[in-house]
């Protein structure tokens, strides 16, 4: 090759890197706009994490000890709160910006993982395979395009949860497995694996059982013709010891809090709810039979219509969701063939919908087949097991309980990258025309980017058109005579009543959403009994966003510019009392 040709190739490579860098920067900018556009969005989980973080920032790390909510995410939020001291109005925005920073960390971890996948491909190619994998440049193009698609379709910085952190740790742990596979695996790598798995467990309790799958994979990765099982076992044991050291303080704190061993109750509660049919999220009273005996459930203070009270001992704007493990203490999951079959079927449907979202994955696989008629997937290589085993175990674990895209998105993405890394093309296969090949390659890159642009762009276009309704409710409450630190009742389920947090008031009694028809069917005397029960519990007012409730019972007034209604405690309700938050 002449000097001039070398210079031309070098310029071409530099130009390509600059284009790739520009595209990544543009995608990050669009994700930032999406984050800002959705800065007021919230989840019930998010409110619990925020309130745990606020309590931690004010009163110390003991507030992180919770058998349902893992500690790492609220610990990070508490650090941010201590640094910036956001007001209630800006609190959601600060949390979303923190999530965006976590997304950038997620991108960095993915970059490490992708580099390790490409390096493992080279090792397998050097081993003498007669088929060639996708080139490193294509792997990077396809990988980054899919990364941004995944982070608007499956995962999102706008979702206030630790799932982005879990995905980042999954990328890092899988990258370490691949580095161990490439060898020689140093003791430092195994120790690093233990630290990453420990941090992943502190981000989400489901990573505790999955950590042992990663550790088993690390043992497999450390074995080769040059490295014996005898040498791999002590190093895997080192990773296990480091994992235990990281996880043990939190498990010990849970033991002292619950007086029993647990690494977290979220899985146990979720299994009982989704498989065994216990009431979802709130107000388990021991039904159905066989799900256990409640130790201290929310208190059912009226049977017709059902009214539940929960003013103590759990703090927070909506105590049933601040610590579900307290209210569900005594729950006992049991295996049910009928229930498990139902969940497996619904989980299959959830996975099908997940992989069908926007149709991008179908376009990609068709384009791969078109671009090389003799494309094959080589799944027998050792790297396949390293990438696939822990992530497949994660998808299987959630399939048996409850599937949500944000729970499994990171693991599913690892499997997608594994599929790309397993593509093998016969070197002498009759190639399609250059135009077909180019179109197929462009489709694989552009399809996910177009879907990403459509979704993130749509959110960015709403930048100035979204009302902060929950904040308006909070402000109007104060204007209508419900001061901060008041206690209120709610007709509806308070999981989405974020206004309570923003107004610094507590929901301490409610008629759940599922029981509103019972309330509407009751006669006026029984309805008044419900309002009396609210007032006796200490509620100074009752709220609802159900127009039928407001239209068919007396004493309601609309909260201006919101879909909510307020009913102050009336003269025939018992005397009211205020309690500190």
Secondary structure, 3 states (H helix, E strand, C coil): CCHHHHHHHHHHHHHHHHHHHHHHHHHHHHHHHHHHHCCCCCCHHHHHHHHHHHHHHHHCHHHHCCCCCCHHHHHHHHHHHHHHCCCHHHHHHHHHHHHHHHHHHHHHHHHHHHHHHHHHHHHHHHCCCCEECCCHHHHHHHHHHHHHHHHHHCCCCCCCCCHHHHHHHHHHHHHHHHHHHHCCCCHHHHHHHHHHHHHHHHHCCCHHHHHHHHHHHHHHHCCECCECHHHHHHHHHHHHHHHHHHHHHHHHHHHHHHCCCCCCCHHHHHHHHHCCCCCCCCCCCCCCCCCECCCCCCEEEECCCCEEECCCCCCCCEHHHHCHHHHCCCECCCCCHHHHHHHHHHHHHHHHHHHHHHHHHHHHHHHHHHHCCCEEECCCCHHHHHHHHHHHHHHHHHHCCCCCHHHHHHHHHHHHHHHHHCEEEECCCCCCCHHHHHHHHHHHHHHHHHHHHHHHHHHHHCCCCCCCHHHHHHHHHHHCCCCCCCEEEEECCHHHCCHHHHHCCEEEEEECHHHHHHHHHCCHHHHHHHHHHHHHHCCCEEEECCHHHHHHCCCCEECCCCCCEEEECCCCCCCCCCCCC
